[in-house]
Amino acid sequence: MKTVILALLLLGLGQVSSAKDSPEKTFLIIFNEAELKRIQSSPAKVELNFLKTFETKAYGGNSERALMVTVPFADWTVCEMGSMVVKITDSKEVPLEDIAFRIIDMDECQENFKALLSKTEDQKQKKKIATIKLTL
């Protein structure tokens, strides 16, 4: 009996330790400063729409205004993120894609970067192999 309980306990610990984290996707939403002034809004006001539901972080400063949103769904696309309706003033709601300059899927960009990096490393190895020194 002790052996069965010990085996089940070890099996359970193995499952917990090998379980993957919940699938998440991160989007970078970049805003045009002139557009934000025109609609009299800010990334902080847009962030309030996502704050209760998703993990967010607003960025400002000398560069373009931006908002990072991490959603708990791995299958979300840029189009679905852009179709989210956000409240920009007390009386006005618009789709996010109407006020965002660009919406970027950070996970997809990371995969593209890794693929590009592996291609350049493969090309470097091919160049090294193809070099032949001839002496006369």
Buried (B, 14 or more C-beta within 10 A) or exposed (E): EEEEEEEEEEEEEEEEEEEEEEEBBBBBBBBBEEBBEEBEBBBEBBBBBBEEEBEBEBBBEEEBBBBBBBBEEEEBBBEEBBEBEBBBEEEEEBEBBEBBBBBBBBBEEEEEEEEEEEEEEEEEEEEEEEEEEEEE
